[in-house]
Amino acid sequence: MIAAGGLGHAVLTIPIPAGDTQQVQIYRVPTGDTLDRDLHAAGAPVPVSAGITSSIVDGDATRRTLVDALETGSDWTPGAGWTLSGVADHVAGAAGALAHPITVSDGQSLRIAFTVSGLTGGTLTPQLSGSGTVSAAAVTADGRHYAELAASGSTAFELLADASFAGQVSDLSVYIRTNTSAPQGAWDYYAEPRDGDIVAAMAGPIPTQIS
């Protein structure tokens, strides 16, 4: 089994055992947790055909990021201390925002995901700006980070670095969450072949991340 995470979804590629298999139950478990069939079932069992490889989507695969890649010449406006070269780099010395225009409606939930590396100090705050500012928790460590913010008069997405922040940002996405979007974070996926009852051994855990 292969699990490939994306924006609000994961695509599971599963070789279906031959024989009596009619369905596959997917489980989505927070990475490192113990599987609980009742708690971690990702929807109802999915109908499949025995003896072939099936592709199953958990979540909403229609989501697209609202912001450009972190490249010079894009719609990003780098404030004090920021430079762009496929990643966004901020040097300490002056506070500054890296901003990108967005078009959203009030009340829409925007999911944000990005990776910070090489951080040597300071804080980085994801936020929506416009007629007001809606901010997520400040980031102070390397790693993959997630946030969700509700739009309110929002016309731009920003990464606000304080004067002490030095580090790089990469793999950034901002998208509108739907009711069928799978939850953000690091997950272990399992697949259980069934014909109503369990007919084959559980596959997994297969780790992936959903932005």
N, CA, C and O of each residue as an XYZ file, in Angstrom:
844
protein
N       0.844     -1.192      0.000
C       0.000      0.000      0.000
C       0.877      1.238      0.000
O       1.922      1.277      0.650
N       0.437      2.251     -0.740
C       1.122      3.536     -0.794
C       0.133      4.615     -0.372
O      -1.025      4.588     -0.789
N       0.575      5.569      0.454
C      -0.254      6.704      0.854
C       0.479      7.983      0.471
O       1.608      8.213      0.906
N      -0.169      8.818     -0.347
C       0.420     10.090     -0.783
C      -0.463     11.223     -0.305
O      -1.603     11.360     -0.749
N       0.065     12.047      0.612
C      -0.705     13.145      1.165
C      -0.720     14.355      0.251
O       0.213     14.564     -0.524
N      -1.778     15.154      0.337
C      -1.906     16.371     -0.448
C      -2.663     17.431      0.323
O      -2.702     17.401      1.553
N      -3.268     18.375     -0.398
C      -4.037     19.449      0.230
C      -5.418     18.920      0.613
O      -6.280     18.737     -0.246
N      -5.617     18.679      1.892
C      -6.913     18.226      2.371
C      -7.285     16.813      2.010
O      -8.449     16.433      2.128
N      -6.311     16.014      1.566
C      -6.627     14.644      1.181
C      -5.378     13.784      1.163
O      -4.254     14.281      1.232
N      -5.603     12.483      1.067
C      -4.538     11.525      0.801
C      -5.062     10.527     -0.230
O      -6.236     10.158     -0.206
N      -4.186     10.094     -1.131
C      -4.528      9.077     -2.118
C      -3.853      7.775     -1.704
O      -2.635      7.717     -1.539
N      -4.661      6.735     -1.539
C      -4.170      5.427     -1.115
C      -4.210      4.481     -2.303
O      -5.258      4.292     -2.920
N      -3.068      3.887     -2.622
C      -2.974      2.902     -3.687
C      -2.829      1.534     -3.034
O      -1.836      1.255     -2.362
N      -3.838      0.683     -3.241
C      -3.941     -0.546     -2.452
C      -4.109     -1.754     -3.377
O      -5.090     -1.823     -4.118
N      -3.168     -2.711     -3.348
C      -3.390     -3.985     -4.060
C      -4.466     -4.789     -3.309
O      -4.282     -5.129     -2.140
N      -5.564     -5.086     -3.967
C      -6.682     -5.780     -3.331
C      -6.472     -7.293     -3.438
O      -6.265     -7.803     -4.539
N      -6.522     -8.014     -2.322
C      -6.313     -9.461     -2.383
C      -7.363    -10.147     -3.268
O      -8.515     -9.718     -3.337
N      -6.945    -11.200     -3.927
C      -7.891    -12.026     -4.685
C      -8.785    -12.786     -3.706
O      -8.479    -12.891     -2.518
N      -9.885    -13.309     -4.224
C     -10.759    -14.109     -3.372
C     -12.055    -13.392     -3.068
O     -12.734    -12.907     -3.974
N     -12.401    -13.324     -1.785
C     -13.720    -12.839     -1.386
C     -13.790    -11.349     -1.074
O     -14.847    -10.859     -0.677
N     -12.693    -10.618     -1.242
C     -12.684     -9.201     -0.859
C     -13.692     -8.399     -1.676
O     -13.660     -8.421     -2.906
N     -14.585     -7.692     -0.987
C     -15.586     -6.843     -1.626
C     -15.461     -5.378     -1.202
O     -15.940     -4.477     -1.890
N     -14.817     -5.160     -0.070
C     -14.705     -3.807      0.481
C     -13.342     -3.643      1.147
O     -12.672     -4.619      1.483
N     -12.952     -2.379      1.328
C     -11.779     -2.055      2.137
C     -12.179     -0.966      3.120
O     -12.744      0.058      2.736
N     -11.880     -1.200      4.396
C     -12.069     -0.173      5.417
C     -10.751      0.561      5.618
O      -9.726     -0.056      5.905
N     -10.783      1.887      5.465
C      -9.599      2.719      5.662
C      -9.612      3.282      7.077
O     -10.654      3.703      7.580
N      -8.457      3.283      7.703
C      -8.287      3.898      9.029
C      -7.214      4.975      8.937
O      -6.159      4.772      8.336
N      -7.505      6.128      9.545
C      -6.563      7.251      9.607
C      -6.221      7.492     11.083
O      -7.077      7.904     11.866
N      -4.971      7.233     11.447
C      -4.552      7.243     12.853
C      -3.460      8.297     13.046
O      -2.503      8.319     12.272
N      -3.569      9.170     14.051
C      -2.463     10.101     14.315
C      -1.150      9.340     14.455
O      -1.078      8.324     15.146
N      -0.117      9.842     13.792
C       1.163      9.134     13.760
C       1.633      8.754     15.161
O       1.712      9.595     16.057
N       1.944      7.462     15.328
C       2.446      6.964     16.604
C       1.381      6.443     17.543
O       1.698      5.773     18.526
N       0.081      6.746     17.250
C      -0.990      6.259     18.116
C      -1.343      4.807     17.775
O      -1.009      4.310     16.699
N      -2.012      4.149     18.695
C      -2.484      2.786     18.486
C      -3.819      2.809     17.757
O      -4.714      3.575     18.113
N      -3.954      1.972     16.741
C      -5.186      1.900     15.972
C      -6.364      1.490     16.850
O      -6.284      0.522     17.606
N      -7.451      2.238     16.739
C      -8.735      1.911     17.358
C      -9.764      1.884     16.227
O     -10.053      2.924     15.635
N     -10.318      0.712     15.920
C     -11.193      0.584     14.766
C     -12.402      1.524     14.832
O     -12.807      2.074     13.808
N     -12.973      1.711     16.000
C     -14.153      2.574     16.127
C     -13.779      4.048     16.005
O     -14.496      4.825     15.374
N     -12.676      4.424     16.599
C     -12.281      5.838     16.643
C     -11.665      6.317     15.334
O     -11.862      7.470     14.950
N     -10.928      5.462     14.645
C     -10.079      5.905     13.541
C     -10.582      5.528     12.154
O      -9.886      5.777     11.170
N     -11.770      4.936     12.044
C     -12.318      4.618     10.724
C     -12.524      5.901      9.929
O     -13.148      6.844     10.416
N     -11.999      5.935      8.700
C     -12.140      7.102      7.823
C     -13.317      6.860      6.893
O     -13.140      6.491      5.732
N     -14.520      7.072      7.413
C     -15.719      6.836      6.628
C     -16.129      5.381      6.613
O     -15.623      4.562      7.380
N     -17.064      5.077      5.717
C     -17.586      3.721      5.584
C     -16.653      2.878      4.716
O     -15.822      3.429      3.994
N     -16.778      1.546      4.775
C     -15.983      0.701      3.883
C     -16.215      1.067      2.416
O     -17.328      1.405      2.015
N     -15.138      0.991      1.623
C     -15.182      1.374      0.213
C     -15.318      0.124     -0.652
O     -14.532     -0.809     -0.492
N     -16.299      0.075     -1.571
C     -16.412     -1.077     -2.466
C     -15.196     -1.195     -3.380
O     -14.730     -0.190     -3.916
N     -14.677     -2.405     -3.565
C     -13.519     -2.660     -4.433
C     -13.743     -3.960     -5.191
O     -14.660     -4.724     -4.888
N     -12.889     -4.199     -6.182
C     -12.896     -5.461     -6.928
C     -11.678     -6.278     -6.525
O     -10.564     -5.755     -6.497
N     -11.876     -7.550     -6.215
C     -10.791     -8.421     -5.775
C      -9.776     -8.639     -6.896
O     -10.123     -8.743     -8.073
N      -8.505     -8.703     -6.483
C      -7.445     -9.079     -7.400
C      -6.884     -7.962     -8.251
O      -6.087     -8.230     -9.150
N      -7.274     -6.704     -8.003
C      -6.718     -5.577     -8.753
C      -6.195     -4.533     -7.777
O      -6.399     -4.654     -6.569
N      -5.522     -3.510     -8.293
C      -5.037     -2.415     -7.460
C      -6.033     -1.257     -7.526
O      -6.394     -0.804     -8.612
N      -6.469     -0.787     -6.374
C      -7.442      0.297     -6.294
C      -6.797      1.569     -5.782
O      -5.869      1.531     -4.974
N      -7.299      2.698     -6.265
C      -6.890      4.017     -5.779
C      -8.063      4.619     -5.027
O      -9.134      4.822     -5.598
N      -7.866      4.904     -3.753
C      -8.929      5.406     -2.884
C      -8.515      6.770     -2.344
O      -7.403      6.926     -1.839
N      -9.402      7.759     -2.447
C      -9.127      9.102     -1.951
C      -9.805      9.292     -0.603
O     -11.012      9.083     -0.474
N      -9.039      9.683      0.388
C      -9.572     10.074      1.691
C      -9.531     11.595      1.767
O      -8.456     12.187      1.857
N     -10.706     12.229      1.731
C     -10.742     13.684      1.802
C     -11.202     14.313      0.499
O     -11.893     13.681     -0.300
N     -10.809     15.580      0.290
C     -11.232     16.382     -0.865
C     -10.018     16.680     -1.735
O      -9.168     17.494     -1.374
N      -9.945     16.016     -2.880
C      -8.786     16.166     -3.764
C      -8.909     17.344     -4.720
O      -8.071     17.502     -5.607
N      -9.949     18.186     -4.557
C     -10.144     19.328     -5.462
C      -9.446     20.595     -4.995
O      -9.444     21.592     -5.717
N      -8.856     20.582     -3.812
C      -8.289     21.805     -3.236
C      -7.029     22.238     -4.001
O      -6.233     21.402     -4.427
N      -6.865     23.559     -4.167
C      -5.697     24.130     -4.821
C      -5.175     25.285     -3.965
O      -5.960     25.989     -3.329
N      -3.874     25.480     -3.946
C      -3.297     26.550     -3.139
C      -3.613     27.914     -3.744
O      -3.680     28.067     -4.964
N      -3.803     28.890     -2.883
C      -4.134     30.254     -3.300
C      -2.905     31.111     -3.533
O      -3.027     32.258     -3.963
N      -1.724     30.579     -3.258
C      -0.508     31.398     -3.344
C       0.494     30.770     -4.310
O       0.481     29.562     -4.546
N       1.360     31.617     -4.862
C       2.390     31.173     -5.795
C       3.526     30.467     -5.067
O       3.640     30.525     -3.843
N       4.361     29.801     -5.858
C       5.612     29.277     -5.324
C       6.474     30.433     -4.831
O       6.309     31.576     -5.258
N       7.382     30.121     -3.940
C       8.219     31.158     -3.310
C       9.368     31.529     -4.238
O      10.523     31.185     -3.987
N       9.031     32.238     -5.318
C      10.008     32.610     -6.339
C       9.996     34.117     -6.562
O       8.952     34.758     -6.444
N      11.148     34.680     -6.882
C      11.228     36.072     -7.304
C      10.398     36.259     -8.570
O      10.413     35.405     -9.457
N       9.675     37.376     -8.656
C       8.864     37.638     -9.831
C       7.449     37.130     -9.728
O       6.653     37.345    -10.642
N       7.109     36.461     -8.642
C       5.748     35.989     -8.415
C       4.934     37.113     -7.779
O       5.366     38.266     -7.761
N       3.741     36.771     -7.252
C       2.893     37.781     -6.610
C       3.251     38.024     -5.146
O       2.527     38.723     -4.438
N       4.347     37.458     -4.699
C       4.808     37.726     -3.336
C       5.452     39.107     -3.262
O       6.171     39.526     -4.169
N       5.175     39.807     -2.154
C       5.841     41.074     -1.862
C       6.702     40.872     -0.624
O       6.171     40.755      0.481
N       8.021     40.828     -0.786
C       8.891     40.612      0.382
C       9.160     41.910      1.136
O       9.629     42.892      0.559
N       8.858     41.900      2.431
C       9.170     43.040      3.281
C      10.596     42.976      3.775
O      11.413     42.210      3.262
N      10.892     43.794      4.783
C      12.260     43.909      5.300
C      12.808     42.549      5.710
O      12.157     41.803      6.441
N      14.015     42.231      5.233
C      14.719     41.026      5.631
C      14.428     39.795      4.798
O      15.100     38.777      4.963
N      13.423     39.854      3.885
C      13.016     38.679      3.116
C      13.639     38.660      1.724
O      13.735     39.697      1.067
N      14.061     37.482      1.280
C      14.444     37.242     -0.107
C      13.827     35.915     -0.559
O      13.570     35.031      0.258
N      13.593     35.787     -1.873
C      12.942     34.612     -2.433
C      13.836     33.953     -3.464
O      14.434     34.622     -4.306
N      13.921     32.609     -3.388
C      14.722     31.868     -4.375
C      14.272     30.410     -4.431
O      15.095     29.495     -4.445
N      12.950     30.206     -4.464
C      12.409     28.851     -4.348
C      12.082     28.507     -2.914
O      11.204     27.685     -2.650
N      12.783     29.130     -1.989
C      12.432     29.165     -0.575
C      12.376     30.642     -0.187
O      12.860     31.504     -0.921
N      11.786     30.924      0.963
C      11.757     32.293      1.482
C      12.728     32.370      2.649
O      12.624     31.603      3.606
N      13.657     33.283      2.568
C      14.701     33.413      3.591
C      14.571     34.774      4.280
O      14.455     35.805      3.617
N      14.590     34.767      5.606
C      14.566     36.024      6.359
C      15.791     36.091      7.245
O      16.126     35.127      7.933
N      16.466     37.248      7.226
C      17.618     37.471      8.084
C      17.215     38.381      9.236
O      16.351     39.245      9.089
N      17.851     38.175     10.379
C      17.555     38.988     11.550
C      18.015     40.426     11.321
O      18.918     40.690     10.527
N      17.373     41.346     12.036
C      17.769     42.746     11.963
C      16.604     43.689     11.828
O      16.648     44.810     12.335
N      15.548     43.248     11.142
C      14.363     44.088     10.976
C      13.141     43.198     10.834
O      13.183     42.165     10.166
N      12.051     43.612     11.471
C      10.787     42.895     11.308
C      10.243     43.158      9.908
O      10.411     44.248      9.360
N       9.589     42.149      9.335
C       9.026     42.335      8.005
C       8.045     41.232      7.661
O       8.130     40.118      8.178
N       7.101     41.564      6.769
C       6.096     40.592      6.335
C       6.340     40.192      4.890
O       6.684     41.023      4.049
N       6.157     38.921      4.619
C       6.145     38.389      3.261
C       4.677     38.202      2.904
O       3.995     37.385      3.521
N       4.171     38.959      1.900
C       2.729     39.042      1.663
C       2.355     38.578      0.259
O       3.110     38.754     -0.697
N       1.159     37.975      0.164
C       0.619     37.521     -1.120
C      -0.878     37.824     -1.137
O      -1.577     37.483     -0.183
N      -1.394     38.462     -2.210
C      -2.835     38.736     -2.270
C      -3.641     37.452     -2.388
O      -3.196     36.493     -3.020
N      -4.833     37.429     -1.779
C      -5.747     36.295     -1.886
C      -7.165     36.827     -2.093
O      -7.477     37.960     -1.725
N      -8.008     35.996     -2.682
C      -9.415     36.335     -2.866
C     -10.248     35.284     -2.149
O     -10.334     34.138     -2.588
N     -10.859     35.684     -1.046
C     -11.657     34.773     -0.229
C     -12.881     35.515      0.272
O     -12.964     36.739      0.175
N     -13.830     34.762      0.810
C     -15.042     35.334      1.389
C     -14.992     35.233      2.906
O     -14.396     34.309      3.461
N     -15.621     36.185      3.563
C     -15.668     36.153      5.025
C     -16.261     34.835      5.506
O     -17.245     34.344      4.954
N     -15.653     34.275      6.535
C     -16.123     33.031      7.127
C     -15.491     31.781      6.549
O     -15.576     30.712      7.153
N     -14.850     31.897      5.376
C     -14.172     30.726      4.833
C     -12.963     30.379      5.699
O     -12.265     31.262      6.196
N     -12.730     29.090      5.868
C     -11.606     28.615      6.665
C     -10.417     28.344      5.761
O     -10.503     27.540      4.833
N      -9.316     29.010      6.032
C      -8.100     28.841      5.238
C      -7.107     27.998      6.021
O      -6.759     28.304      7.161
N      -6.662     26.929      5.373
C      -5.637     26.076      5.963
C      -4.270     26.486      5.433
O      -4.103     26.784      4.250
N      -3.316     26.493      6.324
C      -1.955     26.922      6.022
C      -1.009     25.810      6.447
O      -1.162     25.231      7.522
N      -0.039     25.519      5.604
C       0.990     24.532      5.940
C       2.317     25.000      5.368
O       2.364     25.497      4.243
N       3.393     24.847      6.125
C       4.715     25.259      5.662
C       5.775     24.586      6.512
O       5.506     24.079      7.601
N       6.986     24.599      5.980
C       8.137     24.012      6.680
C       9.135     25.105      6.988
O       9.471     25.918      6.127
N       9.605     25.119      8.222
C      10.650     26.054      8.655
C      11.940     25.265      8.879
O      11.928     24.192      9.483
N      13.047     25.808      8.386
C      14.356     25.178      8.592
C      15.398     26.253      8.861
O      15.223     27.412      8.484
N      16.483     25.857      9.517
C      17.580     26.771      9.788
C      17.249     27.889     10.738
O      17.925     28.918     10.736
N      16.215     27.718     11.559
C      15.808     28.793     12.473
C      16.830     28.943     13.600
O      17.168     27.979     14.286
N      17.305     30.157     13.772
C      18.289     30.418     14.829
C      17.760     31.364     15.898
O      18.444     31.613     16.891
N      16.543     31.901     15.709
C      15.978     32.784     16.720
C      14.759     33.507     16.193
O      14.504     33.531     14.989
N      14.000     34.100     17.117
C      12.861     34.904     16.741
C      11.599     34.106     16.498
O      11.557     32.900     16.741
N      10.550     34.795     16.008
C       9.252     34.179     15.776
C       8.744     34.512     14.377
O       9.082     35.542     13.793
N       7.915     33.596     13.860
C       7.283     33.758     12.557
C       5.791     33.511     12.732
O       5.386     32.466     13.240
N       4.975     34.473     12.309
C       3.534     34.388     12.539
C       2.772     34.377     11.218
O       2.834     35.356     10.474
N       2.055     33.298     10.905
C       1.162     33.299      9.736
C      -0.081     34.130     10.062
O      -0.622     34.047     11.164
N      -0.527     34.932      9.088
C      -1.690     35.757      9.357
C      -2.405     36.145      8.071
O      -1.831     36.109      6.982
N      -3.689     36.524      8.227
C      -4.474     37.107      7.157
C      -4.611     38.593      7.451
O      -4.882     38.983      8.586
N      -4.425     39.420      6.428
C      -4.539     40.862      6.615
C      -5.548     41.433      5.635
O      -5.911     40.793      4.649
N      -5.991     42.642      5.922
C      -6.986     43.324      5.107
C      -7.619     44.409      5.934
O      -6.931     45.304      6.424
N      -8.958     44.340      6.099
C      -9.616     45.327      6.966
C      -9.316     45.048      8.431
O      -9.522     45.908      9.287
N      -8.832     43.850      8.718
C      -8.367     43.478     10.051
C      -7.300     42.414      9.914
O      -7.000     41.973      8.805
N      -6.722     41.996     11.036
C      -5.681     40.974     11.024
C      -6.145     39.769     11.832
O      -6.620     39.900     12.960
N      -5.995     38.586     11.224
C      -6.307     37.326     11.902
C      -5.021     36.522     11.936
O      -4.484     36.164     10.888
N      -4.520     36.234     13.140
C      -3.200     35.620     13.286
C      -3.280     34.224     13.888
O      -4.126     33.943     14.737
N      -2.382     33.357     13.432
C      -2.193     32.042     14.041
C      -1.122     32.151     15.118
O      -0.537     33.215     15.320
N      -0.872     31.051     15.800
C       0.179     31.030     16.816
C       1.541     31.241     16.170
O       1.795     30.765     15.064
N       2.408     31.954     16.867
C       3.756     32.200     16.362
C       4.571     30.911     16.360
O       4.453     30.083     17.263
N       5.397     30.758     15.331
C       6.269     29.593     15.186
C       7.663     29.939     15.699
O       8.204     30.999     15.383
N       8.242     29.032     16.496
C       9.549     29.295     17.091
C      10.524     28.132     16.919
O      11.574     28.109     17.561
N      10.188     27.160     16.054
C      11.039     25.979     15.914
C      10.994     25.475     14.477
O      10.032     25.716     13.748
N      12.058     24.767     14.082
C      12.077     24.102     12.787
C      10.989     23.025     12.745
O      10.513     22.562     13.781
N      10.605     22.635     11.517
C       9.667     21.540     11.349
C       8.509     21.930     10.463
O       8.450     23.033      9.921
N       7.578     20.980     10.329
C       6.362     21.191      9.550
C       5.315     21.807     10.465
O       5.095     21.336     11.581
N       4.668     22.872      9.980
C       3.711     23.601     10.805
C       2.384     23.751     10.069
O       2.339     23.891      8.847
N       1.296     23.716     10.858
C      -0.051     23.801     10.310
C      -0.846     24.840     11.076
O      -0.627     25.056     12.268
N      -1.784     25.487     10.368
C      -2.678     26.446     11.013
C      -3.955     26.524     10.207
O      -3.977     26.167      9.029
N      -5.028     26.995     10.846
C      -6.287     27.251     10.162
C      -6.852     28.565     10.677
O      -6.971     28.772     11.885
N      -7.200     29.453      9.743
C      -7.687     30.782     10.089
C      -8.980     31.061      9.338
O      -9.149     30.634      8.196
N      -9.902     31.789      9.993
C     -11.162     32.171      9.369
C     -11.027     33.559      8.749
O     -10.637     34.515      9.419
N     -11.355     33.655      7.455
C     -11.244     34.932      6.755
C     -12.245     35.943      7.304
O     -13.395     35.610      7.594
N     -11.783     37.183      7.439
C     -12.641     38.274      7.900
C     -12.106     39.574      7.314
O     -11.192     40.184      7.869
N     -12.678     39.991      6.194
C     -12.153     41.167      5.501
C     -10.751     40.948      4.988
O      -9.981     41.900      4.856
N     -10.405     39.698      4.695
C      -9.013     39.342      4.378
C      -8.733     39.499      2.879
O      -9.500     39.028      2.039
N      -7.638     40.158      2.569
C      -7.226     40.363      1.177
C      -5.802     39.890      0.910
O      -5.349     39.917     -0.234
N      -5.092     39.459      1.949
C      -3.713     38.991      1.760
C      -3.366     37.962      2.825
O      -3.886     37.994      3.940
N      -2.475     37.050      2.454
C      -1.842     36.144      3.401
C      -0.439     36.650      3.658
O       0.248     37.085      2.734
N      -0.003     36.595      4.926
C       1.322     37.096      5.280
C       2.052     36.126      6.211
O       1.437     35.423      7.014
N       3.368     36.108      6.080
C       4.251     35.528      7.079
C       4.995     36.690      7.713
O       5.822     37.336      7.070
N       4.694     36.950      8.985
C       5.283     38.088      9.681
C       6.458     37.624     10.534
O       6.281     36.889     11.506
N       7.653     38.060     10.163
C       8.861     37.741     10.930
C       9.178     38.888     11.870
O       9.154     40.051     11.468
N       9.475     38.562     13.127
C       9.926     39.638     14.004
C      11.395     39.944     13.712
O      12.030     39.259     12.911
N      11.924     40.968     14.360
C      13.272     41.439     14.042
C      14.348     40.414     14.359
O      15.459     40.504     13.836
N      14.036     39.433     15.213
C      15.021     38.423     15.591
C      14.937     37.152     14.761
O      15.787     36.271     14.884
N      13.915     37.054     13.917
C      13.724     35.801     13.192
C      14.753     35.652     12.076
O      14.917     36.532     11.231
N      15.437     34.515     12.100
C      16.346     34.130     11.015
C      16.062     32.676     10.681
O      16.161     31.803     11.543
N      15.706     32.417      9.422
C      15.384     31.057      9.009
C      14.789     31.052      7.622
O      14.623     32.098      6.993
N      14.469     29.846      7.149
C      13.911     29.667      5.817
C      12.531     29.021      5.896
O      12.241     28.232      6.795
N      11.688     29.382      4.924
C      10.353     28.800      4.794
C      10.251     28.145      3.425
O      10.675     28.722      2.424
N       9.688     26.938      3.378
C       9.506     26.218      2.117
C       8.213     25.424      2.165
O       7.559     25.338      3.205
N       7.845     24.834      1.006
C       6.692     23.930      0.897
C       5.457     24.559      1.537
O       4.829     23.969      2.416
N       5.125     25.757      1.085
C       4.018     26.537      1.654
C       2.750     26.359      0.828
O       2.790     26.412     -0.401
N       1.636     26.149      1.500
C       0.340     26.117      0.835
C      -0.683     26.851      1.685
O      -0.605     26.866      2.913
N      -1.641     27.457      1.003
C      -2.777     28.131      1.638
C      -4.004     27.768      0.804
O      -4.042     28.062     -0.391
N      -5.000     27.137      1.411
C      -6.174     26.753      0.626
C      -7.431     26.823      1.476
O      -7.373     26.870      2.704
N      -8.576     26.829      0.787
C      -9.871     26.920      1.454
C     -10.340     25.515      1.831
O     -10.490     24.649      0.969
N     -10.567     25.301      3.118
C     -11.033     24.001      3.591
C     -12.508     23.813      3.232
O     -13.295     24.758      3.289
N     -12.870     22.586      2.863
C     -14.272     22.218      2.672
C     -14.684     21.229      3.755
O     -13.852     20.748      4.524
N     -15.978     20.935      3.803
C     -16.476     20.008      4.824
C     -15.955     18.589      4.631
O     -15.961     17.791      5.568
N     -15.501     18.272      3.409
C     -14.999     16.923      3.144
C     -13.473     16.849      3.153
O     -12.908     15.789      2.884
N     -12.802     17.956      3.457
C     -11.335     17.917      3.542
C     -10.906     17.026      4.705
O     -11.466     17.113      5.798
N      -9.923     16.180      4.470
C      -9.347     15.382      5.555
C      -8.545     16.291      6.477
O      -8.034     17.319      6.033
N      -8.425     15.935      7.742
C      -7.718     16.802      8.691
C      -6.227     16.902      8.397
O      -5.600     15.965      7.904
N      -5.677     18.086      8.722
C      -4.242     18.318      8.557
C      -3.438     17.489      9.544
O      -3.955     17.031     10.563
N      -2.158     17.304      9.220
C      -1.243     16.702     10.171
C      -0.569     15.448      9.659
O      -0.687     15.085      8.488
N       0.140     14.796     10.563
C       0.865     13.557     10.263
C       0.009     12.368     10.667
O      -0.476     12.291     11.796
N      -0.172     11.429      9.719
C      -1.094     10.316      9.924
C      -0.469      8.990      9.522
O       0.415      8.937      8.667
N      -0.940      7.923     10.152
C      -0.655      6.552      9.733
C      -1.936      5.974      9.149
O      -2.990      6.010      9.785
N      -1.840      5.437      7.922
C      -3.007      4.835      7.277
C      -2.933      3.315      7.356
O      -1.861      2.716      7.269
N      -4.114      2.710      7.523
C      -4.269      1.263      7.517
C      -5.418      0.920      6.555
O      -6.341      1.714      6.377
N      -5.353     -0.252      5.948
C      -6.421     -0.737      5.085
C      -6.758     -2.169      5.465
O      -5.867     -3.004      5.624
N      -8.054     -2.452      5.612
C      -8.520     -3.763      6.068
C      -9.495     -4.351      5.040
O     -10.614     -3.854      4.910
N      -9.091     -5.406      4.303
C      -9.981     -6.037      3.316
C     -11.142     -6.756      4.010
O     -10.965     -7.398      5.046
N     -12.337     -6.633      3.411
C     -13.528     -7.245      3.994
C     -14.460     -7.791      2.909
O     -14.376     -7.416      1.739
N     -15.361     -8.700      3.345
C     -16.516     -9.069      2.526
C     -17.777     -8.898      3.372
O     -18.768     -9.606      3.191
N     -17.716     -7.964      4.277
C     -18.664     -7.798      5.375
C     -17.941     -8.118      6.658
O     -17.995     -7.348      7.617
N     -17.253     -9.267      6.683
C     -16.320     -9.613      7.752
C     -14.896     -9.396      7.247
O     -14.684     -9.185      6.053
N     -13.926     -9.448      8.151
C     -12.519     -9.308      7.774
C     -12.078    -10.559      7.023
O     -12.306    -11.674      7.491
N     -11.439    -10.380      5.845
C     -11.058    -11.540      5.032
C      -9.552    -11.648      4.812
O      -9.077    -12.663      4.302
N      -8.790    -10.612      5.190
C      -7.332    -10.655      4.982
C      -6.670     -9.786      6.035
O      -7.328     -9.018      6.736
N      -5.351     -9.922      6.131
C      -4.593     -9.177      7.137
C      -4.638     -7.675      6.853
O      -4.706     -7.247      5.701
N      -4.599     -6.904      7.902
C      -4.551     -5.441      7.814
C      -3.259     -5.006      7.180
O      -2.202     -5.542      7.511
N      -3.313     -4.022      6.250
C      -2.119     -3.376      5.699
C      -1.876     -2.082      6.457
O      -2.821     -1.355      6.762
N      -0.606     -1.786      6.765
C      -0.264     -0.560      7.474
C       0.528     -0.871      8.729
O       0.690     -2.036      9.091
N       1.026      0.165      9.397
C       0.777      1.584      9.131
C       1.650      2.138      7.998
O       2.815      1.769      7.854
N       1.055      3.034      7.197
C       1.762      3.743      6.136
C       1.697      5.234      6.473
O       0.609      5.810      6.466
N       2.832      5.869      6.767
C       2.795      7.273      7.191
C       2.674      8.238      6.015
O       3.211      7.995      4.934
N       1.960      9.335      6.248
C       1.920     10.439      5.291
C       1.511     11.702      6.028
O       1.129     11.655      7.197
N       1.596     12.846      5.328
C       1.195     14.114      5.907
C       0.166     14.776      5.002
O       0.312     14.791      3.780
N      -0.874     15.322      5.620
C      -1.917     16.052      4.894
C      -1.767     17.533      5.216
O      -1.773     17.927      6.382
N      -1.634     18.345      4.184
C      -1.442     19.795      4.369
C      -2.781     20.494      4.570
O      -2.822     21.712      4.741
